[in-house]
Amino acid sequence: MALGYENPLKKGEKIEIQVKGSFLLSNFTEIGEDHFCIYLAETIGRNARDADREKTQIAHELFHVFQARLFWPEDEIRTELGWLFEGTALYEAAKVMNYLKVLEDFPYRSDQSLFRNDYGAARFWLFIETEYGGNTVRKVWENLAAERPQTSPDVMASVKKTILMCTNTSFDRVLEDFLRSMKPAEEALPAR
């Protein structure tokens, strides 16, 4: 178990990891009916200075395997809810690798809503677990697995319910608090 999650693999199942040529611009995970294949860019492992960052990238792709076992809706829903799928994968990977510094590579874009900040949303999940207590992300995924929502609005309803249950605070209030916490960081940035 990692971070309290059940082992995502069934007995005898394996995860294939392939390192591909430099044509890959990023890492990604292929989720099949009976297999998982993680593709890593050829540059992985070449820069010892960035070893922690690269391990976190691999852990991010592995977290997609956990997500797929718990709740993996149609592509359209996953794309629409990138802030949930990519944001939690990045946050949990950074947490398990004890390398939260990687979140600096994925700034939260205040000119876009939370729901358009796929990787930047990792900061939202960090905020929730730092300010309101840990394990909220795991509880979100466990509840999604139990409820199996079929539409984006149903997924959002499940996420909001879980956040309320874990924090005793509404999603909207948590989001307001998060956005307020981001203001000082934005104000400290130099003008462009």
PEJO-V899795 format. One record per residue. N is the residue number from 1. RES is the residue in one small letter. SS is DSSP state (helix for helix, strand for strand, loop for the rest). PHI is phi in whole degrees, 0 to 359 (NA if undefined). NEAR is the number of other C-alpha atoms within 10 Angstrom. Layout:
N,RES,SS,PHI,NEAR ; N,RES,SS,PHI,NEAR
//
This chain:
1,m,loop,NA,7 ; 2,a,strand,232,11 ; 3,l,loop,57,12 ; 4,g,loop,90,9 ; 5,y,strand,277,13 ; 6,e,loop,291,12 ; 7,n,loop,300,12 ; 8,p,loop,283,18 ; 9,l,loop,267,14 ; 10,k,loop,279,9 ; 11,k,loop,306,7 ; 12,g,loop,83,5 ; 13,e,loop,277,11 ; 14,k,loop,229,12 ; 15,i,strand,251,14 ; 16,e,strand,270,12 ; 17,i,strand,240,14 ; 18,q,strand,238,12 ; 19,v,strand,260,14 ; 20,k,strand,255,14 ; 21,g,loop,300,12 ; 22,s,loop,292,12 ; 23,f,loop,294,8 ; 24,l,loop,286,14 ; 25,l,loop,272,11 ; 26,s,loop,210,12 ; 27,n,loop,269,17 ; 28,f,strand,205,18 ; 29,t,strand,240,20 ; 30,e,strand,262,13 ; 31,i,strand,253,16 ; 32,g,loop,253,9 ; 33,e,loop,301,5 ; 34,d,loop,227,8 ; 35,h,loop,204,13 ; 36,f,strand,230,20 ; 37,c,strand,227,18 ; 38,i,strand,258,19 ; 39,y,strand,258,20 ; 40,l,strand,242,24 ; 41,a,strand,297,17 ; 42,e,loop,301,17 ; 43,t,loop,285,15 ; 44,i,loop,302,19 ; 45,g,loop,86,13 ; 46,r,loop,272,10 ; 47,n,loop,239,10 ; 48,a,helix,301,10 ; 49,r,helix,299,9 ; 50,d,helix,256,12 ; 51,a,helix,301,13 ; 52,d,helix,296,16 ; 53,r,helix,296,21 ; 54,e,helix,292,19 ; 55,k,helix,298,16 ; 56,t,helix,293,25 ; 57,q,helix,297,23 ; 58,i,helix,294,22 ; 59,a,helix,298,20 ; 60,h,helix,301,25 ; 61,e,helix,295,22 ; 62,l,helix,295,22 ; 63,f,helix,295,23 ; 64,h,helix,298,26 ; 65,v,helix,293,25 ; 66,f,helix,300,19 ; 67,q,helix,302,19 ; 68,a,helix,298,16 ; 69,r,helix,287,17 ; 70,l,helix,277,19 ; 71,f,loop,197,19 ; 72,w,loop,223,18 ; 73,p,loop,285,17 ; 74,e,loop,303,10 ; 75,d,helix,309,9 ; 76,e,helix,302,11 ; 77,i,helix,291,16 ; 78,r,helix,298,15 ; 79,t,helix,293,14 ; 80,e,helix,296,14 ; 81,l,loop,251,19 ; 82,g,helix,304,19 ; 83,w,helix,300,23 ; 84,l,helix,278,27 ; 85,f,helix,290,22 ; 86,e,helix,284,23 ; 87,g,helix,298,25 ; 88,t,helix,287,29 ; 89,a,helix,296,26 ; 90,l,helix,293,30 ; 91,y,helix,297,27 ; 92,e,helix,295,24 ; 93,a,helix,296,26 ; 94,a,helix,297,24 ; 95,k,helix,291,17 ; 96,v,helix,293,14 ; 97,m,loop,274,17 ; 98,n,loop,54,12 ; 99,y,loop,221,15 ; 100,l,helix,294,19 ; 101,k,helix,303,12 ; 102,v,helix,299,19 ; 103,l,helix,296,19 ; 104,e,helix,297,10 ; 105,d,helix,285,10 ; 106,f,loop,232,17 ; 107,p,loop,294,14 ; 108,y,loop,282,23 ; 109,r,loop,268,16 ; 110,s,loop,289,14 ; 111,d,loop,279,8 ; 112,q,loop,233,9 ; 113,s,loop,287,12 ; 114,l,helix,308,22 ; 115,f,helix,284,13 ; 116,r,helix,243,17 ; 117,n,loop,251,24 ; 118,d,loop,316,22 ; 119,y,loop,283,25 ; 120,g,loop,298,25 ; 121,a,loop,294,28 ; 122,a,helix,304,27 ; 123,r,helix,293,24 ; 124,f,helix,297,25 ; 125,w,helix,292,22 ; 126,l,helix,299,24 ; 127,f,helix,302,20 ; 128,i,helix,301,21 ; 129,e,helix,286,16 ; 130,t,helix,281,10 ; 131,e,helix,276,13 ; 132,y,helix,243,16 ; 133,g,loop,113,12 ; 134,g,loop,285,16 ; 135,n,loop,74,13 ; 136,t,helix,296,21 ; 137,v,helix,298,23 ; 138,r,helix,299,15 ; 139,k,helix,297,18 ; 140,v,helix,302,22 ; 141,w,helix,292,23 ; 142,e,helix,296,18 ; 143,n,helix,291,19 ; 144,l,helix,298,21 ; 145,a,helix,296,16 ; 146,a,helix,286,11 ; 147,e,helix,273,13 ; 148,r,loop,51,16 ; 149,p,loop,298,17 ; 150,q,loop,256,11 ; 151,t,loop,229,13 ; 152,s,helix,302,15 ; 153,p,helix,299,11 ; 154,d,helix,291,14 ; 155,v,helix,297,21 ; 156,m,helix,300,16 ; 157,a,helix,299,14 ; 158,s,helix,295,19 ; 159,v,helix,298,21 ; 160,k,helix,298,18 ; 161,k,helix,297,17 ; 162,t,helix,293,22 ; 163,i,helix,298,22 ; 164,l,helix,299,17 ; 165,m,helix,298,14 ; 166,c,helix,280,20 ; 167,t,helix,247,17 ; 168,n,loop,58,12 ; 169,t,loop,221,15 ; 170,s,loop,294,16 ; 171,f,helix,305,18 ; 172,d,helix,300,12 ; 173,r,helix,291,11 ; 174,v,helix,299,21 ; 175,l,helix,297,16 ; 176,e,helix,302,12 ; 177,d,helix,299,15 ; 178,f,helix,298,19 ; 179,l,helix,298,17 ; 180,r,helix,296,11 ; 181,s,helix,292,12 ; 182,m,helix,280,17 ; 183,k,helix,302,11 ; 184,p,helix,302,10 ; 185,a,helix,295,9 ; 186,e,helix,293,13 ; 187,e,helix,295,9 ; 188,a,helix,281,8 ; 189,l,loop,289,8 ; 190,p,loop,292,6 ; 191,a,loop,293,6 ; 192,r,loop,268,3
//
